[in-house]
Amino acid sequence: MFITVCLIPYNNPLLKDPTWGTYSVTLSALGIPEARHIVNFVVLTSVCSCFNSALYTCSRMMYSLSKRGDAPKSFGLTNHNNSPWVGVIFSSLFSIVAVYLTATESMNIYDVLMLATGTVSLYVYLAIAISQLKLRKKLEADGVDIPFKMWLFPWLTYLVIIFIIGALITMVIEGTYFKEVAYTSVLALFIIGLGICKQKFNWGKDSETKLKLSDNH
C-alpha cells in the first residue's frame, strides 16, 4: 500500500473506474503488460474461494441451528455424502439474488455489504463483550474453575462496550454511515426479537410439560 500511494496520485481518473482497481492501476504504471486482466483473474479466484468458504460456513451453521432447534428441521437434512444440501441451496439463494440485483443495477450489493461489514463487526463484538460479562459472572457464581481469565475484567470489558457504543453513535451523528448503521440496527433488533420469542416459546412448552407431569403424579 505504501508503494501504491507513492506511485499513484490520488486524482488519477482510473481510480474512480470500478472496472480497474487500485492494484491494476499500480501494476500498469510499472509497465506490466495486461496487468488489469491479471489482477481481475486473481480477484475472481479469490472471490470464488471466499464464496466457497462462506457457503460451507453458512450451510453448516444452518445445520447446527436446526439440530439445536433454532432453525427449521429441513436444514438438518443431509445427502449420502452427509452434506446439508438444504442448507447449501438456501445459502446459495442469497448469492443468486445479489448477482441479479447487481446485474440489473437495482442495487450495488458489493458496496452495501462492504459498508455494512464494519457495523456488523461492531455489533458482533458488542454481543461478545456483553455475553462475557453475563456468562463469567454466572460461572463464578456456580463455582466453575476458569483456567484462562481476561486481564482487567470486568473494567476492560466495560471499556470495550463504551468504545463500541461511542463508535456507533459517532457514525450516526457524522452521517456518512447513517443508513448502514440504521439498517444493521434494525436487523440486529429483529434477530434479538426472534431469539427472545424462541426462548419464551421453549419456556412455555417446558412449563406445560412440567405441569402435565405433576398432574399425572
KAQUIUR-V575704 format. One record per pair of residues at least 24 apart in sequence whose ideal C-beta (glycine too) atoms are under 6 Angstrom apart, sorted by sequence separation. I is the first residue (numbers start at 0). J is the second residue. If there is no record, write none. Layout:
i & j
I & J
I & J
This chain:
i & j
62 & 86
132 & 156
58 & 83
61 & 86
131 & 156
58 & 86
128 & 156
58 & 87
128 & 159
58 & 90
128 & 160
57 & 90
54 & 90
125 & 163
121 & 163
118 & 179
118 & 180
115 & 179
119 & 183
114 & 179
118 & 183
122 & 187
115 & 183
